[in-house]
């Protein structure tokens, strides 16, 4: 069990928790409700006749995308979304995304539904502390993902040219919030979902952070549940990190917990979850406590740090032990 991965699944709430006061320049990461107003493109709806009375981008976009007469409006909305997220910059100080990435290892995985570039920006700076970092999957694509159409290599879009063959990178189209999403619409998204299926089947712990599984992601939730429920796994764990009420969260994620014999824990913050107590050792700590019957607690716990030197110093004992092939809980 110790060699199995820890899978994190992120939604918009994770980015909101990571930059509660906005990005480096105060730019916000919007949630679905009032999305267009928050990024300043609601003027594109002037003169548009909508049946929906909702301010939710999913309801608005789905209706517009179904009407050929609004093709130009849809394109402008898409351009506005990409432009907003491309401008986002992670704050200079360590964020929860930096803590998350540094608290997992290469056998683990972070899969995100978010379009913003903050996760990649965090990854690019914590890899100066260690290169043993988790895999990352962008399930609806991301404005910072670049793809080489020639050799199918994926890397940060701002690199401009493929590091494998030198051809220009292109940015795969984002998967927008229509009710019937096509997860095979491009090679990047299709590959991300294939890989997610692997991690859902193999993970010992699945942590869902700030993802509400909205109605427009119904197919996505069904695909995830099918992969996760391929076996009965009574020793595995589901964690949910969210600020919604417990009743809502249990109702949303109980189908996943069923196959783990209802091992479902709800937390309000990342620091409270298993990686909070066992950074870089979440699986080892879980097995030691819940399988081997250990009654003690870790002496090295995750905490928010003011500088990257402080964060590196916090993780140093764990990383040094890893260089000696020692993955024991400290």
C-alpha positions as CSV (number, residue, x, y, z in Angstrom):
1,X,0.0,0.0,0.0
2,X,2.9,2.4,0.7
3,X,3.8,2.5,-3.0
4,X,0.3,3.5,-4.1
5,X,-0.4,7.1,-5.2
6,X,-2.3,9.9,-3.5
7,X,-4.6,11.6,-5.9
8,X,-5.8,15.2,-5.5
9,X,-8.7,16.5,-7.6
10,X,-9.0,20.3,-7.7
11,X,-11.8,22.6,-8.5
12,X,-12.3,26.4,-8.5
13,X,-12.6,26.4,-4.7
14,X,-8.9,25.3,-4.5
15,X,-7.7,28.3,-6.4
16,X,-10.0,30.6,-4.4
17,X,-8.4,29.3,-1.2
18,X,-4.9,29.6,-2.6
19,X,-5.3,33.3,-3.5
20,X,-8.1,34.6,-1.2
21,X,-7.0,38.2,-1.8
22,X,-6.4,37.7,-5.5
23,X,-3.2,37.0,-7.5
24,X,0.0,39.0,-7.5
25,X,-1.9,42.0,-8.9
26,X,-5.2,41.5,-7.1
27,X,-6.8,39.7,-10.0
28,X,-9.5,37.3,-8.8
29,X,-10.1,33.7,-9.9
30,X,-13.9,33.7,-10.4
31,X,-16.3,30.9,-9.6
32,X,-19.1,29.9,-11.9
33,X,-21.7,32.3,-10.4
34,X,-21.3,35.9,-11.7
35,X,-18.3,34.7,-13.6
36,X,-18.7,37.1,-16.5
37,X,-19.2,40.1,-14.2
38,X,-16.1,39.2,-12.2
39,X,-13.8,39.1,-15.2
40,X,-15.4,42.1,-16.8
41,X,-17.0,40.6,-20.0
42,X,-20.6,40.8,-19.0
43,X,-21.1,43.6,-21.6
44,X,-20.8,40.9,-24.3
45,X,-24.4,39.9,-23.4
46,X,-25.8,43.3,-24.3
47,X,-28.6,42.7,-26.8
48,X,-28.5,38.9,-26.3
49,X,-31.8,37.2,-25.6
50,X,-31.4,34.5,-23.1
51,X,-34.0,32.1,-21.7
52,X,-31.9,31.3,-18.6
53,X,-32.3,33.8,-15.7
54,X,-29.1,32.4,-14.1
55,X,-25.8,34.4,-13.8
56,X,-23.9,31.1,-13.8
57,X,-21.5,30.9,-16.7
58,X,-22.4,27.2,-17.3
59,X,-26.0,28.0,-17.9
60,X,-25.2,31.1,-20.1
61,X,-22.5,29.5,-22.1
62,X,-24.5,26.2,-22.7
63,X,-27.4,28.2,-24.1
64,X,-25.3,30.5,-26.3
65,X,-23.3,27.5,-27.6
66,X,-26.5,25.8,-28.8
67,X,-27.6,28.8,-30.9
68,X,-25.7,29.4,-34.2
69,X,-26.7,33.1,-34.3
70,X,-24.5,33.7,-31.2
71,X,-21.3,32.0,-32.6
72,X,-19.5,35.4,-32.6
73,X,-20.5,36.1,-29.0
74,X,-19.3,32.7,-27.8
75,X,-16.0,33.3,-29.5
76,X,-15.6,36.6,-27.8
77,X,-16.5,35.1,-24.4
78,X,-13.9,32.4,-24.9
79,X,-11.3,35.0,-25.8
80,X,-12.2,37.0,-22.7
81,X,-11.8,33.9,-20.5
82,X,-8.4,33.1,-22.0
83,X,-7.1,36.7,-21.7
84,X,-8.2,36.9,-18.1
85,X,-6.4,33.8,-17.0
86,X,-3.3,34.4,-19.1
87,X,-2.7,37.6,-17.1
88,X,-2.9,35.8,-13.7
89,X,0.4,35.6,-11.7
90,X,0.8,33.7,-8.5
91,X,1.8,35.9,-5.5
92,X,5.5,36.1,-4.7
93,X,5.2,34.4,-1.3
94,X,4.5,30.7,-0.9
95,X,0.9,29.8,-1.4
96,X,-1.2,26.7,-0.6
97,X,-0.5,25.4,-4.1
98,X,3.2,25.5,-3.4
99,X,2.6,23.6,-0.2
100,X,0.4,21.1,-2.0
101,X,2.9,20.3,-4.7
102,X,5.8,20.1,-2.4
103,X,3.8,17.8,0.0
104,X,3.4,15.1,-2.7
105,X,5.9,13.0,-4.7
106,X,6.3,11.8,-8.2
107,X,4.2,8.7,-7.6
108,X,1.3,11.0,-6.7
109,X,-0.9,13.1,-8.9
110,X,-2.8,16.4,-9.0
111,X,-5.7,16.5,-11.4
112,X,-7.4,19.9,-11.9
113,X,-10.5,21.2,-13.6
114,X,-9.2,24.7,-13.4
115,X,-8.1,26.8,-16.4
116,X,-5.8,29.1,-14.4
117,X,-2.0,28.9,-14.6
118,X,-1.2,29.1,-10.9
119,X,-0.6,25.4,-10.4
120,X,2.1,25.4,-13.1
121,X,3.6,28.6,-11.8
122,X,3.8,27.1,-8.4
123,X,5.4,23.9,-9.8
124,X,8.0,25.9,-11.7
125,X,9.3,27.4,-8.5
126,X,9.1,24.6,-5.9
127,X,11.0,22.3,-8.3
128,X,14.1,24.3,-7.2
129,X,13.6,22.6,-3.8
130,X,13.2,19.1,-5.1
131,X,12.5,17.5,-8.5
132,X,10.5,14.7,-6.9
133,X,7.1,16.3,-7.5
134,X,3.7,15.0,-8.4
135,X,2.3,14.4,-11.9
136,X,-0.2,17.1,-13.0
137,X,-3.3,16.6,-15.2
138,X,-5.4,19.4,-16.6
139,X,-8.8,17.9,-17.2
140,X,-10.4,20.9,-19.0
141,X,-7.0,22.1,-20.3
142,X,-5.2,25.2,-19.0
143,X,-4.1,28.5,-20.5
144,X,-0.5,27.6,-19.6
145,X,-0.4,24.2,-21.3
146,X,1.5,24.1,-24.6
147,X,1.3,21.2,-27.0
148,X,3.6,20.3,-29.9
149,X,1.4,19.1,-32.7
150,X,4.3,17.3,-34.3
151,X,5.6,15.1,-31.5
152,X,2.6,15.5,-29.1
153,X,4.9,16.7,-26.2
154,X,3.2,18.8,-23.5
155,X,5.0,21.6,-21.6
156,X,4.4,25.2,-20.4
157,X,3.0,27.3,-23.2
158,X,5.3,30.3,-22.4
159,X,8.3,28.1,-23.5
160,X,7.0,28.9,-27.0
161,X,8.9,26.0,-28.7
162,X,8.9,22.3,-28.0
163,X,11.9,21.2,-26.0
164,X,11.9,17.8,-27.8
165,X,11.8,18.9,-31.5
166,X,11.9,22.7,-31.6
167,X,8.5,23.2,-33.3
168,X,6.2,26.0,-32.1
169,X,3.9,25.1,-29.2
170,X,0.1,25.6,-29.6
171,X,-2.4,26.1,-26.8
172,X,-5.1,23.4,-26.8
173,X,-8.6,24.7,-26.7
174,X,-10.1,24.9,-23.2
175,X,-13.0,22.7,-22.5
176,X,-15.9,25.1,-21.8
177,X,-18.9,24.5,-19.6
178,X,-21.5,22.9,-21.9
179,X,-23.7,20.1,-20.6
180,X,-22.4,17.4,-22.9
181,X,-18.7,17.8,-22.9
182,X,-16.6,15.9,-25.4
183,X,-13.6,14.7,-23.5
184,X,-12.0,13.3,-26.7
185,X,-12.1,16.7,-28.5
186,X,-8.3,17.1,-28.5
187,X,-5.4,14.8,-27.8
188,X,-4.3,16.6,-24.6
189,X,-7.6,16.4,-22.8
190,X,-8.1,12.8,-23.9
191,X,-4.7,11.8,-22.6
192,X,-5.4,13.6,-19.3
193,X,-8.6,11.5,-18.8
194,X,-6.8,8.3,-19.6
195,X,-4.2,9.0,-17.0
196,X,-6.8,10.1,-14.5
197,X,-8.5,6.8,-14.8
198,X,-5.2,5.0,-13.9
199,X,-4.8,7.1,-10.8
200,X,-8.4,6.7,-9.7
201,X,-8.0,2.9,-9.9
202,X,-4.6,2.8,-8.1
203,X,-4.9,5.6,-5.5
204,X,-5.0,4.7,-1.8
205,X,-6.2,8.2,-0.9
206,X,-8.3,10.5,-3.1
207,X,-8.6,14.1,-1.9
208,X,-11.2,16.4,-3.5
209,X,-10.4,20.0,-2.9
210,X,-12.8,22.8,-3.8
211,X,-14.6,20.8,-6.6
212,X,-18.4,20.7,-6.4
213,X,-19.0,18.4,-9.4
214,X,-21.5,20.8,-11.0
215,X,-24.4,19.7,-13.3
216,X,-22.4,20.4,-16.4
217,X,-19.7,18.0,-15.2
218,X,-22.2,15.1,-14.7
219,X,-20.5,13.0,-17.3
220,X,-17.1,13.7,-15.7
221,X,-18.3,12.6,-12.3
222,X,-19.8,9.4,-13.8
223,X,-16.5,8.6,-15.5
224,X,-14.5,9.2,-12.3
225,X,-16.9,7.0,-10.3
226,X,-16.7,4.2,-12.8
227,X,-12.9,4.1,-12.6
228,X,-12.8,4.5,-8.8
229,X,-15.4,1.8,-8.3
230,X,-13.7,-0.8,-10.4
231,X,-12.9,-2.7,-7.2
232,X,-14.1,-2.9,-3.6
233,X,-11.5,-1.0,-1.6
234,X,-12.4,-1.0,2.1
235,X,-8.9,0.1,3.2
236,X,-8.8,3.2,1.1
237,X,-9.7,6.8,2.0
238,X,-11.7,9.7,0.5
239,X,-11.1,13.2,1.8
240,X,-13.1,16.3,0.8
241,X,-11.7,19.8,1.5
242,X,-14.5,22.3,1.1
243,X,-16.4,25.1,2.9
244,X,-19.8,23.8,1.8
245,X,-22.1,22.3,4.4
246,X,-21.4,18.7,5.4
247,X,-24.9,17.5,4.2
248,X,-24.2,18.8,0.7
249,X,-20.7,17.3,0.6
250,X,-21.8,13.9,1.9
251,X,-24.6,13.8,-0.7
252,X,-22.2,14.7,-3.5
253,X,-19.3,12.3,-2.6
254,X,-21.1,9.4,-0.8
255,X,-21.1,7.3,-4.0
256,X,-17.3,7.4,-4.0
257,X,-17.1,6.6,-0.3
258,X,-19.4,3.5,-0.7
259,X,-16.6,1.4,-2.1
260,X,-14.2,2.4,0.7
261,X,-16.7,1.2,3.3
262,X,-17.6,4.9,3.8
263,X,-14.2,6.1,4.7
264,X,-15.0,9.8,4.0
265,X,-13.4,12.6,6.0
266,X,-14.4,16.3,5.5
267,X,-12.0,19.2,6.2
268,X,-12.2,22.9,5.9
269,X,-8.6,23.6,4.8
270,X,-5.7,21.8,3.2
271,X,-3.6,22.0,6.4
272,X,-6.2,19.9,8.2
273,X,-6.0,17.0,5.7
274,X,-3.7,14.1,5.7
275,X,-0.9,15.9,3.9
276,X,-1.1,18.5,6.6
277,X,0.1,16.0,9.2
278,X,2.2,13.9,6.8
279,X,3.7,16.1,4.1
280,X,5.5,13.9,1.4
281,X,4.4,10.9,3.6
282,X,0.6,10.9,3.3
283,X,0.3,7.3,2.2
284,X,3.0,6.1,4.7
285,X,1.3,8.0,7.5
286,X,-2.1,6.7,6.6
287,X,-0.9,3.1,6.5
288,X,1.1,3.4,9.7
289,X,-1.9,4.7,11.6
290,X,-4.8,2.9,10.1
291,X,-3.4,-0.4,8.9
292,X,-0.5,-1.0,11.4
293,X,-2.3,0.5,14.4
294,X,0.2,3.3,15.2
295,X,-1.1,5.7,17.9
296,X,1.4,8.5,17.7
297,X,1.6,11.5,15.5
298,X,4.0,13.1,13.1
299,X,6.5,15.6,14.4
300,X,6.9,17.3,11.1
301,X,3.6,18.9,10.0
302,X,2.8,21.2,7.0
303,X,2.4,24.9,7.8
304,X,2.1,28.0,5.7
305,X,5.5,29.6,5.3
306,X,6.3,33.3,4.6
307,X,9.3,32.6,2.4
308,X,10.6,29.8,0.2
309,X,13.7,29.4,2.3
310,X,11.4,28.7,5.3
311,X,9.4,26.2,3.2
312,X,12.6,24.5,2.0
313,X,13.9,24.3,5.5
314,X,10.6,22.7,6.7
315,X,10.8,20.0,4.0
316,X,14.6,19.5,4.3
317,X,14.6,16.5,6.7
318,X,12.1,14.6,4.6
319,X,13.9,15.3,1.3
320,X,17.3,14.4,2.9
321,X,15.8,11.1,4.1
322,X,14.5,10.4,0.6
323,X,18.0,10.7,-0.8
324,X,18.8,7.7,1.4
325,X,15.7,5.8,0.2
326,X,14.1,6.4,3.6
327,X,10.4,7.2,3.4
328,X,9.5,6.7,7.0
329,X,7.2,9.1,8.9
330,X,9.2,11.5,11.0
